[in-house]
Amino acid sequence: MKKLVIVFVAILFFADAFAQADTSKCTDEINQQVWKPFIAHITSGNNEGFRSLHSKRVTRVEIDRNLIQDYEKYLPVKPNRKPNKKGGFLFELHFDKRICSGNKAWETGYYKGTILEEGKAPSSYYGRFFVVLEKEDEGWKILVDADTSKGVTEDNFNSASPME
């Protein structure tokens, strides 16, 4: 019986290790294919690049506004935003849960946007996000994107893990 328990514990240990390795591989891919470009596009005002990170089947939920949108409503075609010559914009993501299984992933966490204006102190705002991603032919895409800013603080943001 003791040997059976040891074998069972070993199986659980290795299954957990393989699941973590699978999630780690997925999160690395998602960081490279979605989140790093997401941050680059949102801070530079590249609207077409931002659109390209989303599935054409995306559902956008603006929790604070009680609003649900599809691809065309959430991501209408519009010109790229010109960079602000008198300042800039920074955007950061911290994660508190990242789950990946096959071609789907669930990620939650916090974001921080910082507005930089010449001659003024930086101004930051925070929010909480909930995202479902799906691997499509061309790679990972955002399928469901929901967020809220109610009750979110700098402490929440700092308590979560930065993107690696």
VOPAGU-2260 file (C-alpha; in pm, 1 decimal, decimal comma):
REM VOPAGU-2260
SITE   aa  ch    i         X         Y         Z
SITE  MET   A    0       0,0       0,0       0,0
SITE  LYS   A    1     285,6     236,8      83,8
SITE  LYS   A    2     436,7     184,0    -263,2
SITE  LEU   A    3      99,1     256,9    -423,9
SITE  VAL   A    4      73,0     587,2    -236,8
SITE  ILE   A    5     428,0     681,6    -341,0
SITE  VAL   A    6     351,0     599,5    -705,8
SITE  PHE   A    7      25,6     799,1    -689,1
SITE  VAL   A    8     201,9    1103,2    -537,8
SITE  ALA   A    9     475,7    1077,3    -803,2
SITE  ILE   A   10     212,9    1069,0   -1080,7
SITE  LEU   A   11      41,8    1377,6    -935,2
SITE  PHE   A   12     376,2    1557,4    -905,2
SITE  PHE   A   13     473,4    1489,1   -1266,9
SITE  ALA   A   14     123,9    1571,0   -1398,5
SITE  ASP   A   15     140,4    1905,0   -1218,2
SITE  ALA   A   16     490,1    1970,0   -1355,9
SITE  PHE   A   17     372,5    1896,5   -1713,2
SITE  ALA   A   18      65,1    2121,5   -1670,2
SITE  GLN   A   19     287,4    2405,2   -1544,3
SITE  ALA   A   20     526,3    2356,7   -1836,7
SITE  ASP   A   21     230,8    2370,2   -2080,9
SITE  THR   A   22      99,2    2689,2   -1918,4
SITE  SER   A   23     448,3    2840,8   -1920,3
SITE  LYS   A   24     486,1    2765,7   -2293,0
SITE  CYS   A   25     143,8    2920,0   -2362,6
SITE  THR   A   26     209,2    3231,0   -2155,9
SITE  ASP   A   27     544,2    3282,7   -2329,6
SITE  GLU   A   28     371,1    3257,2   -2668,4
SITE  ILE   A   29      88,2    3486,9   -2557,7
SITE  ASN   A   30     333,8    3743,9   -2421,4
SITE  GLN   A   31     520,6    3748,8   -2755,2
SITE  GLN   A   32     217,6    3731,3   -2985,5
SITE  VAL   A   33     -36,0    3940,2   -2792,7
SITE  TRP   A   34      74,5    4135,5   -2485,4
SITE  LYS   A   35     405,1    4284,1   -2600,7
SITE  PRO   A   36     253,4    4401,5   -2931,9
SITE  PHE   A   37     -62,5    4511,9   -2741,2
SITE  ILE   A   38     145,6    4744,1   -2523,4
SITE  ALA   A   39     347,7    4870,6   -2821,8
SITE  HIS   A   40      33,0    4941,6   -3027,3
SITE  ILE   A   41    -164,3    5104,1   -2746,6
SITE  THR   A   42     121,7    5334,5   -2644,5
SITE  SER   A   43     207,5    5434,6   -3002,4
SITE  GLY   A   44    -152,7    5479,6   -3116,3
SITE  ASN   A   45    -127,8    5205,6   -3382,0
SITE  ASN   A   46    -498,9    5128,9   -3419,7
SITE  GLU   A   47    -457,5    4877,2   -3703,5
SITE  GLY   A   48    -195,2    4686,3   -3505,2
SITE  PHE   A   49    -423,5    4688,5   -3200,3
SITE  ARG   A   50    -714,5    4554,7   -3409,2
SITE  SER   A   51    -495,3    4273,7   -3544,8
SITE  LEU   A   52    -449,8    4125,6   -3195,2
SITE  HIS   A   53    -821,8    4053,8   -3160,3
SITE  SER   A   54   -1025,7    3770,2   -3304,6
SITE  LYS   A   55   -1292,4    3881,2   -3552,6
SITE  ARG   A   56   -1529,6    3705,3   -3307,8
SITE  VAL   A   57   -1418,5    3920,3   -3010,9
SITE  THR   A   58   -1662,8    4014,5   -2737,0
SITE  ARG   A   59   -1569,4    4334,4   -2553,0
SITE  VAL   A   60   -1730,0    4394,0   -2212,8
SITE  GLU   A   61   -1701,8    4737,9   -2056,3
SITE  ILE   A   62   -1816,7    4643,6   -1708,1
SITE  ASP   A   63   -1834,8    4999,8   -1571,5
SITE  ARG   A   64   -2060,5    5107,9   -1859,6
SITE  ASN   A   65   -2273,6    4788,3   -1873,6
SITE  LEU   A   66   -2179,5    4762,7   -2240,0
SITE  ILE   A   67   -2107,2    4460,8   -2461,5
SITE  GLN   A   68   -1963,8    4511,9   -2810,0
SITE  ASP   A   69   -1861,6    4300,6   -3107,4
SITE  TYR   A   70   -1551,9    4346,5   -3326,7
SITE  GLU   A   71   -1693,0    4623,8   -3549,1
SITE  LYS   A   72   -1835,2    4829,6   -3261,1
SITE  TYR   A   73   -1529,3    4787,6   -3037,2
SITE  LEU   A   74   -1264,5    4822,8   -3306,5
SITE  PRO   A   75   -1393,3    5051,9   -3583,1
SITE  VAL   A   76   -1146,0    5141,3   -3855,7
SITE  LYS   A   77    -988,8    5475,8   -3769,6
SITE  PRO   A   78    -658,2    5644,2   -3844,8
SITE  ASN   A   79    -357,6    5587,9   -3623,3
SITE  ARG   A   80    -314,7    5837,8   -3341,1
SITE  LYS   A   81     -21,0    6071,9   -3383,3
SITE  PRO   A   82     236,9    6059,6   -3103,5
SITE  ASN   A   83     209,7    6340,6   -2850,2
SITE  LYS   A   84     519,5    6556,0   -2892,5
SITE  LYS   A   85     470,4    6713,8   -2549,7
SITE  GLY   A   86     460,8    6388,3   -2359,4
SITE  GLY   A   87     385,7    6023,4   -2389,1
SITE  PHE   A   88     191,1    5728,8   -2261,2
SITE  LEU   A   89     306,8    5417,8   -2074,2
SITE  PHE   A   90     103,3    5101,4   -2023,9
SITE  GLU   A   91     182,2    4804,3   -1799,2
SITE  LEU   A   92      18,4    4469,6   -1726,0
SITE  HIS   A   93      41,2    4261,5   -1409,4
SITE  PHE   A   94    -121,2    3916,8   -1393,0
SITE  ASP   A   95    -282,4    3735,6   -1101,2
SITE  LYS   A   96    -407,4    3428,1   -1292,0
SITE  ARG   A   97    -296,0    3269,0   -1618,6
SITE  ILE   A   98    -450,3    2939,4   -1724,2
SITE  CYS   A   99    -382,0    2771,9   -2057,7
SITE  SER   A  100    -522,7    2450,0   -2195,2
SITE  GLY   A  101    -459,1    2355,8   -2555,3
SITE  ASN   A  102    -577,1    2638,8   -2778,8
SITE  LYS   A  103    -758,1    2845,6   -2512,1
SITE  ALA   A  104    -631,1    3064,1   -2229,1
SITE  TRP   A  105    -785,5    3263,7   -1943,3
SITE  GLU   A  106    -592,3    3555,3   -1796,5
SITE  THR   A  107    -677,9    3807,6   -1528,8
SITE  GLY   A  108    -484,9    4089,0   -1375,5
SITE  TYR   A  109    -440,4    4462,9   -1352,1
SITE  TYR   A  110    -325,6    4736,4   -1584,8
SITE  LYS   A  111    -166,6    5073,1   -1524,3
SITE  GLY   A  112    -176,3    5357,8   -1771,2
SITE  THR   A  113      51,7    5656,0   -1714,8
SITE  ILE   A  114      10,0    5984,5   -1899,1
SITE  LEU   A  115     327,7    6187,2   -1936,4
SITE  GLU   A  116     295,4    6557,6   -2010,3
SITE  GLU   A  117     579,5    6802,6   -2037,7
SITE  GLY   A  118     598,8    7021,2   -1726,5
SITE  LYS   A  119     349,9    6808,8   -1530,1
SITE  ALA   A  120     382,6    6519,2   -1287,4
SITE  PRO   A  121     294,4    6180,0   -1442,9
SITE  SER   A  122     -70,3    6082,9   -1395,4
SITE  SER   A  123    -159,7    5713,6   -1357,3
SITE  TYR   A  124    -484,9    5519,8   -1362,7
SITE  TYR   A  125    -554,6    5152,8   -1287,2
SITE  GLY   A  126    -796,6    4883,5   -1396,2
SITE  ARG   A  127    -869,0    4512,0   -1370,1
SITE  PHE   A  128    -891,7    4294,1   -1681,1
SITE  PHE   A  129   -1039,3    3954,3   -1763,9
SITE  VAL   A  130    -938,4    3802,3   -2098,9
SITE  VAL   A  131   -1004,9    3481,3   -2289,7
SITE  LEU   A  132    -760,4    3409,8   -2570,1
SITE  GLU   A  133    -784,1    3153,2   -2845,0
SITE  LYS   A  134    -520,2    3018,2   -3078,1
SITE  GLU   A  135    -633,4    3075,9   -3435,9
SITE  ASP   A  136    -449,2    2989,0   -3757,8
SITE  GLU   A  137    -219,0    3289,3   -3731,2
SITE  GLY   A  138    -156,1    3260,0   -3356,3
SITE  TRP   A  139    -307,7    3374,1   -3027,6
SITE  LYS   A  140    -592,1    3628,6   -3045,6
SITE  ILE   A  141    -807,1    3802,4   -2785,2
SITE  LEU   A  142   -1153,9    3643,9   -2791,2
SITE  VAL   A  143   -1313,4    3804,7   -2482,8
SITE  ASP   A  144   -1187,6    4128,4   -2329,0
SITE  ALA   A  145   -1352,3    4269,8   -2018,5
SITE  ASP   A  146   -1233,3    4529,6   -1772,3
SITE  THR   A  147   -1332,1    4755,8   -1487,6
SITE  SER   A  148   -1170,0    5038,9   -1296,5
SITE  LYS   A  149   -1405,7    5038,6    -996,7
SITE  GLY   A  150   -1223,2    4976,8    -671,1
SITE  VAL   A  151    -887,6    4911,6    -838,4
SITE  THR   A  152    -583,1    5062,5    -668,6
SITE  GLU   A  153    -208,6    5085,7    -711,0
SITE  ASP   A  154    -179,1    4824,4    -433,3
SITE  ASN   A  155    -387,5    4578,0    -641,2
SITE  PHE   A  156    -161,2    4638,2    -939,9
SITE  ASN   A  157     156,9    4598,2    -733,8
SITE  SER   A  158      31,0    4276,9    -569,1
SITE  ALA   A  159       6,6    4097,4    -906,1
SITE  SER   A  160     296,7    3958,6   -1110,1
SITE  PRO   A  161     451,7    4163,8   -1390,7
SITE  MET   A  162     466,1    4008,7   -1735,8
SITE  GLU   A  163     787,4    3805,1   -1765,1
